[in-house]
Amino acid sequence: MDKNINLLALHRCFIIVIFICVGICQAQQKGQYVPGQFGLNAGVVPAAGLTYANLALNYSASSLNDANGNHRPNVLGTYGFWVDENIFYFVPKKKILGASFAPYISLNGASGSLVADISGTNLGASGGGSGFADLFVQPVNLGWHLKRADIVGGYAFMAPTGRFVAGASDNVGSGYWGNNLNFGATVYVTKNRGTTLNLFSDWETHGQKTGTTLTPGKAFTTEWGVGQVLPLKKDFSRLLQLGLIGYDQWQVTASSGTIGVLPASSVPFYSVHAVGLQSNFILPAKNLNFFFKYLDEYRAISRPEGRTIAFGGSWTLRIPKPVAAPKP
């Protein structure tokens, strides 16, 4: 297999969409990073040029877990959202500190819904909204191409451009600024670079939520994957990449202010863990990559437990255009 084939990673966005707090359930204020963005090729950046990537992500849950990770049978309903991420990279040919400079911006649309019924009471909640969500910008993103690994790291921020009104049931944005430090690595186990180990991590901090006293606590997320590339044609013009992937997310510091009538610091920390599968269909000569991911959450604390589906693709306009290899 040609070791120079670029297996483009295209799942790089951080979105918060609709979150509606039901006080009697002690629902948690989640952070802005939605896991399920990464998996295979977590340390790879696009080749030099302009890249457009689209990622559609759906999260759906029908159970709410307590601080011990147990399903609360008195809380029935569904919680879910769709996010459509439009991601634009520009990667110049010139290197910085030996690394590719790959800044990007993501323009995002979102829609979501919550329907909740608390049995044994006269209380319930419903809501949802759709529209332009928060803007994600990664102005610093450096990727190093090593002999047996690709490594990427950088800084990003989330701007609260999505519609948000404190107490409303149709919010689309988070209502606060966020900052992210992230790191990704892809290790090539075999010389032909077909077998990979992948890891991504994100540390996020948050500002105060508009119209409230709430500042969400810091969160840490890891995403991982083990993948294998299979050539579908002998000339490696069509590749199939399959892998096992997963994510883990934890709240690591207490929130400040209040959630409804509750002191935010009194609400238990949330965490979630998931495992699933990813497939990529890659056309190296055409700079095209299509992917599909499914992840099932097997453990959640103080938050919903559900499943994540993500799919999409990317295309790169190479600048400069690569020179074709001479025919034998």
C-alpha positions as CSV (number, residue, x, y, z in Angstrom):
1,M,0.0,0.0,0.0
2,D,1.3,3.5,-0.8
3,K,2.4,4.9,2.5
4,N,1.8,8.5,1.2
5,I,-2.0,8.0,1.0
6,N,-3.7,10.6,3.1
7,L,-6.5,9.2,5.1
8,L,-8.3,12.5,5.8
9,A,-9.8,13.0,9.2
10,L,-12.9,15.2,8.9
11,H,-14.8,15.1,12.1
12,R,-13.6,18.2,13.9
13,C,-16.4,20.2,15.4
14,F,-17.8,21.1,18.8
15,I,-21.4,21.9,19.1
16,I,-24.0,22.4,21.8
17,V,-27.6,22.5,20.8
18,I,-30.9,22.3,22.7
19,F,-30.7,21.7,26.4
20,I,-33.8,22.1,28.6
21,C,-33.4,21.8,32.3
22,V,-36.1,19.9,34.3
23,G,-35.3,20.9,37.9
24,I,-37.1,18.1,39.6
25,C,-34.9,15.6,37.7
26,Q,-31.7,17.4,38.7
27,A,-30.7,17.6,35.1
28,Q,-27.2,18.6,34.4
29,Q,-25.9,21.5,32.3
30,K,-23.6,19.7,29.8
31,G,-20.6,21.3,28.1
32,Q,-20.3,22.3,24.5
33,Y,-18.3,19.4,23.1
34,V,-20.6,16.7,21.7
35,P,-18.7,13.4,21.6
36,G,-18.8,11.2,18.5
37,Q,-16.9,13.7,16.3
38,F,-13.7,11.6,16.1
39,G,-12.7,8.0,15.9
40,L,-10.4,6.8,13.1
41,N,-7.6,9.1,11.7
42,A,-7.8,11.3,14.8
43,G,-4.3,12.7,14.2
44,V,-4.6,13.4,10.5
45,V,-5.0,16.9,8.9
46,P,-6.0,17.6,5.3
47,A,-3.5,17.9,2.6
48,A,-2.4,21.4,1.5
49,G,-5.3,23.3,-0.2
50,L,-8.9,24.0,0.5
51,T,-11.1,21.3,2.2
52,Y,-14.8,21.2,2.7
53,A,-16.3,18.6,5.0
54,N,-19.8,17.9,6.0
55,L,-20.8,16.0,9.1
56,A,-24.4,15.2,10.1
57,L,-24.7,14.0,13.7
58,N,-27.8,12.6,15.5
59,Y,-28.1,12.0,19.2
60,S,-31.1,10.2,20.7
61,A,-31.9,9.1,24.2
62,S,-35.0,7.7,26.0
63,S,-33.6,7.3,29.5
64,L,-32.2,9.6,32.2
65,N,-29.7,8.2,34.6
66,D,-29.1,9.3,38.2
67,A,-25.8,9.9,40.0
68,N,-25.2,6.2,40.4
69,G,-25.8,5.5,36.7
70,N,-29.2,3.9,37.3
71,H,-32.1,4.6,35.0
72,R,-34.8,6.8,36.6
73,P,-38.0,4.9,35.9
74,N,-40.2,7.8,37.0
75,V,-38.9,10.0,34.2
76,L,-40.2,9.0,30.8
77,G,-39.7,10.7,27.4
78,T,-37.2,11.4,24.7
79,Y,-34.3,13.8,24.2
80,G,-32.5,14.2,20.9
81,F,-31.0,16.6,18.4
82,W,-29.6,16.8,14.8
83,V,-26.5,18.9,14.0
84,D,-25.3,19.6,10.5
85,E,-21.7,20.8,10.5
86,N,-20.2,22.6,7.5
87,I,-16.4,22.7,8.0
88,F,-13.9,24.7,5.9
89,Y,-10.2,24.2,6.1
90,F,-7.3,26.1,4.6
91,V,-3.9,24.4,4.7
92,P,-1.0,26.4,3.1
93,K,1.9,24.5,1.7
94,K,4.4,26.3,3.9
95,K,5.1,24.5,7.3
96,I,5.3,26.1,10.7
97,L,7.7,24.4,13.2
98,G,7.8,21.5,10.8
99,A,4.0,21.1,11.0
100,S,1.1,21.6,8.6
101,F,-0.9,24.7,9.6
102,A,-4.6,23.7,9.3
103,P,-7.0,26.3,10.8
104,Y,-10.7,25.8,10.2
105,I,-14.2,27.1,10.9
106,S,-17.4,25.3,11.2
107,L,-20.9,26.8,10.4
108,N,-23.6,24.7,12.0
109,G,-27.3,24.2,11.9
110,A,-29.1,22.3,14.6
111,S,-32.6,21.1,15.6
112,G,-33.6,19.3,18.8
113,S,-36.4,18.2,21.0
114,L,-37.2,17.2,24.5
115,V,-40.4,15.5,25.7
116,A,-40.4,14.5,29.4
117,D,-43.1,13.2,31.7
118,I,-42.4,12.8,35.4
119,S,-44.8,10.1,36.7
120,G,-46.6,10.5,39.9
121,T,-46.7,14.3,39.6
122,N,-48.5,17.0,37.6
123,L,-45.2,18.2,36.2
124,G,-43.7,17.7,32.7
125,A,-41.6,19.4,30.1
126,S,-41.4,19.7,26.4
127,G,-39.5,21.8,24.0
128,G,-37.2,22.1,21.0
129,G,-35.8,24.6,18.5
130,S,-33.9,24.8,15.3
131,G,-31.7,27.2,13.4
132,F,-28.2,28.5,13.1
133,A,-26.2,27.1,16.1
134,D,-23.0,28.3,17.8
135,L,-19.9,29.1,15.7
136,F,-16.8,27.0,16.1
137,V,-13.4,28.4,15.1
138,Q,-10.0,26.7,15.5
139,P,-7.4,29.4,14.6
140,V,-4.5,27.3,15.8
141,N,-4.2,23.7,14.5
142,L,-0.8,22.2,13.8
143,G,-0.3,18.7,12.4
144,W,3.0,16.8,12.3
145,H,3.6,14.0,9.8
146,L,6.0,11.5,11.3
147,K,7.3,8.2,9.9
148,R,4.9,6.0,11.9
149,A,2.4,8.6,13.3
150,D,0.4,11.7,12.6
151,I,0.0,14.2,15.5
152,V,-2.2,17.3,15.7
153,G,-2.9,19.8,18.4
154,G,-4.4,23.3,18.8
155,Y,-6.7,25.8,20.4
156,A,-10.3,26.6,19.5
157,F,-13.1,28.8,20.7
158,M,-16.9,28.6,20.6
159,A,-18.8,31.8,19.9
160,P,-22.4,31.9,21.2
161,T,-24.0,32.8,17.8
162,G,-27.0,30.5,18.2
163,R,-30.3,31.8,19.5
164,F,-30.5,31.7,23.3
165,V,-32.9,33.3,25.8
166,A,-32.6,32.2,29.4
167,G,-35.6,30.1,30.3
168,A,-36.8,29.6,26.7
169,S,-37.7,26.1,25.4
170,D,-36.6,26.7,21.8
171,N,-32.9,27.6,22.3
172,V,-30.4,26.5,19.7
173,G,-27.2,27.9,21.1
174,S,-25.4,27.6,24.4
175,G,-25.5,31.2,25.5
176,Y,-21.9,31.3,26.6
177,W,-18.3,31.4,25.2
178,G,-16.2,28.3,25.3
179,N,-12.4,27.6,25.0
180,N,-10.9,24.3,23.9
181,L,-7.4,22.7,24.0
182,N,-7.3,19.6,21.9
183,F,-4.8,16.9,20.8
184,G,-5.1,14.0,18.4
185,A,-2.8,11.1,17.3
186,T,-2.8,8.4,14.7
187,V,-0.2,5.7,15.1
188,Y,0.5,3.4,12.2
189,V,1.1,-0.1,13.5
190,T,2.2,-1.6,10.2
191,K,4.7,-0.4,7.7
192,N,2.1,0.0,5.0
193,R,0.1,2.3,7.4
194,G,-3.0,0.2,7.0
195,T,-3.5,-0.6,10.7
196,T,-3.9,2.3,13.0
197,L,-4.4,3.2,16.7
198,N,-6.1,6.6,17.2
199,L,-6.7,8.9,20.2
200,F,-8.3,12.4,20.5
201,S,-8.7,14.5,23.6
202,D,-10.4,17.8,24.4
203,W,-10.3,20.0,27.5
204,E,-13.0,22.6,27.5
205,T,-13.7,25.6,29.8
206,H,-16.7,27.8,29.7
207,G,-17.9,31.4,30.4
208,Q,-21.0,32.6,32.2
209,K,-24.3,31.8,30.5
210,T,-26.1,34.9,29.3
211,G,-29.0,36.0,31.5
212,T,-28.1,33.6,34.3
213,T,-25.6,33.2,37.1
214,L,-24.5,29.8,35.8
215,T,-21.0,29.0,34.6
216,P,-20.8,25.3,33.5
217,G,-18.0,23.3,34.9
218,K,-14.9,22.2,32.9
219,A,-15.1,19.0,30.9
220,F,-12.7,16.4,29.5
221,T,-13.4,14.1,26.5
222,T,-11.4,11.3,24.9
223,E,-12.3,9.5,21.7
224,W,-10.4,6.5,20.4
225,G,-10.4,4.1,17.5
226,V,-8.6,1.0,16.1
227,G,-8.8,0.7,12.4
228,Q,-7.8,-1.3,9.3
229,V,-7.6,-0.2,5.7
230,L,-8.7,-2.8,3.0
231,P,-8.0,-2.1,-0.7
232,L,-11.1,-2.6,-2.8
233,K,-9.0,-2.4,-6.0
234,K,-5.4,-3.7,-6.6
235,D,-4.2,-0.2,-7.6
236,F,-5.4,1.2,-4.2
237,S,-7.7,3.7,-6.0
238,R,-10.6,2.6,-3.8
239,L,-10.1,1.9,-0.1
240,L,-12.4,0.7,2.7
241,Q,-11.4,1.5,6.3
242,L,-13.2,-0.3,9.2
243,G,-12.7,0.1,12.9
244,L,-13.8,-0.1,16.5
245,I,-14.3,3.3,18.1
246,G,-15.6,4.8,21.3
247,Y,-15.8,7.9,23.5
248,D,-15.6,8.9,27.2
249,Q,-16.5,12.2,28.7
250,W,-16.4,13.6,32.2
251,Q,-17.3,16.8,34.0
252,V,-14.1,17.6,36.0
253,T,-15.0,20.7,38.0
254,A,-18.2,21.9,39.6
255,S,-20.5,24.4,37.9
256,S,-21.0,27.7,39.7
257,G,-24.2,29.8,40.0
258,T,-27.6,28.1,39.9
259,I,-29.5,25.7,37.7
260,G,-33.2,26.7,38.2
261,V,-33.6,26.9,41.9
262,L,-30.7,24.6,42.7
263,P,-27.1,25.6,43.5
264,A,-25.1,24.3,40.5
265,S,-22.4,23.0,42.7
266,S,-25.0,20.6,44.3
267,V,-25.8,18.8,41.1
268,P,-23.8,15.6,40.6
269,F,-21.0,15.6,38.0
270,Y,-22.0,13.9,34.7
271,S,-20.1,11.4,32.6
272,V,-20.8,9.1,29.7
273,H,-19.1,6.2,27.9
274,A,-19.8,4.7,24.5
275,V,-18.4,2.1,22.0
276,G,-19.3,1.5,18.4
277,L,-18.2,1.1,14.8
278,Q,-16.9,3.3,11.9
279,S,-16.5,2.7,8.2
280,N,-14.7,5.0,5.7
281,F,-14.9,4.8,1.9
282,I,-11.8,6.6,0.4
283,L,-11.0,7.6,-3.1
284,P,-7.4,8.9,-2.8
285,A,-7.0,10.1,-6.4
286,K,-10.2,12.2,-6.2
287,N,-9.5,13.5,-2.7
288,L,-12.8,12.2,-1.5
289,N,-13.7,10.5,1.8
290,F,-17.1,9.3,3.0
291,F,-17.8,7.9,6.5
292,F,-20.4,6.4,8.8
293,K,-20.3,5.9,12.6
294,Y,-22.6,4.3,15.1
295,L,-21.9,4.5,18.9
296,D,-24.0,3.1,21.7
297,E,-23.7,4.5,25.2
298,Y,-23.3,1.7,27.8
299,R,-22.8,3.9,30.9
300,A,-24.0,7.4,31.8
301,I,-24.1,9.3,35.1
302,S,-26.4,12.3,35.8
303,R,-27.4,12.7,32.2
304,P,-29.3,10.9,29.4
305,E,-28.0,7.6,28.0
306,G,-28.6,7.0,24.3
307,R,-26.8,6.5,21.0
308,T,-24.9,8.6,18.4
309,I,-25.0,8.3,14.6
310,A,-22.7,10.4,12.4
311,F,-22.1,10.4,8.7
312,G,-20.8,12.6,6.0
313,G,-17.8,13.2,3.7
314,S,-15.1,15.6,2.5
315,W,-13.4,16.9,-0.6
316,T,-10.0,18.6,-0.9
317,L,-8.9,21.0,-3.7
318,R,-5.2,20.4,-3.6
319,I,-3.0,23.6,-3.8
320,P,-0.6,23.1,-5.5
321,K,-2.0,20.3,-7.6
322,P,0.1,17.2,-7.1
323,V,2.3,16.1,-10.0
324,A,1.1,12.8,-11.5
325,A,3.6,10.0,-11.2
326,P,5.2,9.0,-14.6
327,K,3.7,5.9,-16.2
328,P,6.0,2.8,-16.2
